Amino acid sequence: MKRSYELAMIVATDLDKGIGKDNDMPWHISADLKRFKELTSGHPIVMGRKTWESLPKKPLPNRENIVLTRNLNFSAEGATVINSVGDLEKLNLKGEVFIIGGAEVYNLFYAEISKLYLTYVMERFDCDTYLEFLKLKDWETIHESEVLTDEKSGTTFKFIDLKRKN
Ligand SMILES: NC(=O)c1ccc[n+]([C@@H]2O[C@H](COP(=O)([O-])OP(=O)(O)OC[C@H]3O[C@@H](n4cnc5c(N)ncnc54)[C@H](OP(=O)(O)O)[C@@H]3O)[C@@H](O)[C@H]2O)c1
């Protein structure tokens, strides 16, 4: 049966596919946070329990926040808690549903994801969480920005939109 929704992944990685450190982001790029908000607002967002806990303010507003945990007693105020990938299909979601991390949850859904919104951080950061499974050969670029620089930190990055190759 065809699904009523499509899965998109939104992630920022460094040159080594690092995405996190000490359950936090390794960098602060304000344009990336702005783009994240613009793309995901109005859409359901799916995250692992650790990413939920890392959010400074939760739930993220104007989005249905969905948190994945194996803990059957977990409660997340303002969010929908699910305990398996199969539970997502029971939520009657529509349109573009964003997988927003972290590494475990990206990996879990990776094969089902048809669109990838990548912030490619063009430096190496001290990270403890990586996306080894992310293979750029699986993806075709739809749009790529010029190289941008975060004014405050000097970090350089690009925004790249990709779709899965058929
Ligand atoms: N750079 C980026 O764009 C970006 C985006 C998001 C997050 N991050 C970073 O990524 C790091 C967190 O990633 P992470 O991989 O450690 O954690 P995560 O994916 O956010 O959460 C992992 C948790 O999800 C739950 N889970 C995983 N698989 C499950 C399954 N099959 N069924 C039910 N629940 C399941 C488990 O929760 P329970 O333990 O409660 O059972 C597990 O501990 C942080 O550093 C964060 O800042 C970076």
The ligand as a MOL file (V3000), in Angstrom:
LIG
                    3D

  0  0  0     0  0            999 V3000
M  V30 BEGIN CTAB
M  V30 COUNTS 48 52 0 0 0
M  V30 BEGIN ATOM
M  V30 1 N 23.9720 17.3900 13.1730 0
M  V30 2 C 22.6720 17.1770 13.1440 0
M  V30 3 O 21.9830 17.5600 12.1790 0
M  V30 4 C 22.0160 16.4670 14.3010 0
M  V30 5 C 20.6360 16.2480 14.2940 0
M  V30 6 C 20.0710 15.5650 15.3890 0
M  V30 7 C 20.8770 15.1220 16.4240 0
M  V30 8 N 22.2120 15.3610 16.3690 0 CHG=1
M  V30 9 C 23.0940 14.8790 17.4410 0
M  V30 10 O 23.0290 13.4520 17.4620 0
M  V30 11 C 23.3390 13.0150 18.7910 0
M  V30 12 C 22.2350 12.0690 19.2730 0
M  V30 13 O 22.1600 10.9410 18.3940 0
M  V30 14 P 22.0690 9.4350 18.9480 0
M  V30 15 O 22.2450 8.5080 17.8060 0
M  V30 16 O 23.0100 9.3110 20.1160 0 CHG=-1
M  V30 17 O 20.6070 9.3650 19.5820 0
M  V30 18 P 19.1160 9.5190 18.9510 0
M  V30 19 O 19.0450 8.8270 17.6340 0
M  V30 20 O 18.6810 10.9400 19.0540 0
M  V30 21 O 18.2620 8.7230 20.0380 0
M  V30 22 C 18.5570 7.3720 20.3080 0
M  V30 23 C 17.4050 6.7850 21.0980 0
M  V30 24 O 16.2760 6.5670 20.2450 0
M  V30 25 C 15.5610 5.4480 20.6970 0
M  V30 26 N 15.5490 4.4210 19.6540 0
M  V30 27 C 16.5150 4.1230 18.7520 0
M  V30 28 N 16.1480 3.0700 17.9820 0
M  V30 29 C 14.9120 2.7020 18.3930 0
M  V30 30 C 13.9990 1.6890 17.9860 0
M  V30 31 N 14.2980 0.8260 17.0010 0
M  V30 32 N 12.8210 1.5830 18.6350 0
M  V30 33 C 12.5060 2.4330 19.6420 0
M  V30 34 N 13.3370 3.4300 20.0710 0
M  V30 35 C 14.5240 3.5500 19.4630 0
M  V30 36 C 16.2790 4.9400 21.9450 0
M  V30 37 O 15.7040 5.6130 23.0570 0
M  V30 38 P 15.6620 4.9430 24.5280 0
M  V30 39 O 17.1020 4.8280 24.9710 0
M  V30 40 O 14.8690 5.9310 25.3500 0
M  V30 41 O 14.9790 3.6220 24.3710 0
M  V30 42 C 17.6930 5.4250 21.6990 0
M  V30 43 O 18.4800 5.5220 22.8800 0
M  V30 44 C 23.4460 14.2810 19.6410 0
M  V30 45 O 24.8120 14.6510 19.7450 0
M  V30 46 C 22.6920 15.3020 18.8320 0
M  V30 47 O 23.1080 16.6450 19.1130 0
M  V30 48 C 22.7820 16.0200 15.3490 0
M  V30 END ATOM
M  V30 BEGIN BOND
M  V30 1 1 1 2
M  V30 2 2 2 3
M  V30 3 1 2 4
M  V30 4 1 4 5
M  V30 5 2 4 48
M  V30 6 2 5 6
M  V30 7 1 6 7
M  V30 8 2 7 8
M  V30 9 1 8 9
M  V30 10 1 8 48
M  V30 11 1 9 10
M  V30 12 1 9 46
M  V30 13 1 10 11
M  V30 14 1 11 12
M  V30 15 1 11 44
M  V30 16 1 12 13
M  V30 17 1 13 14
M  V30 18 2 14 15
M  V30 19 1 14 16
M  V30 20 1 14 17
M  V30 21 1 17 18
M  V30 22 2 18 19
M  V30 23 1 18 20
M  V30 24 1 18 21
M  V30 25 1 21 22
M  V30 26 1 22 23
M  V30 27 1 23 24
M  V30 28 1 23 42
M  V30 29 1 24 25
M  V30 30 1 25 26
M  V30 31 1 25 36
M  V30 32 1 26 27
M  V30 33 1 26 35
M  V30 34 2 27 28
M  V30 35 1 28 29
M  V30 36 1 29 30
M  V30 37 2 29 35
M  V30 38 1 30 31
M  V30 39 2 30 32
M  V30 40 1 32 33
M  V30 41 2 33 34
M  V30 42 1 34 35
M  V30 43 1 36 37
M  V30 44 1 36 42
M  V30 45 1 37 38
M  V30 46 2 38 39
M  V30 47 1 38 40
M  V30 48 1 38 41
M  V30 49 1 42 43
M  V30 50 1 44 45
M  V30 51 1 44 46
M  V30 52 1 46 47
M  V30 END BOND
M  V30 END CTAB
M  END
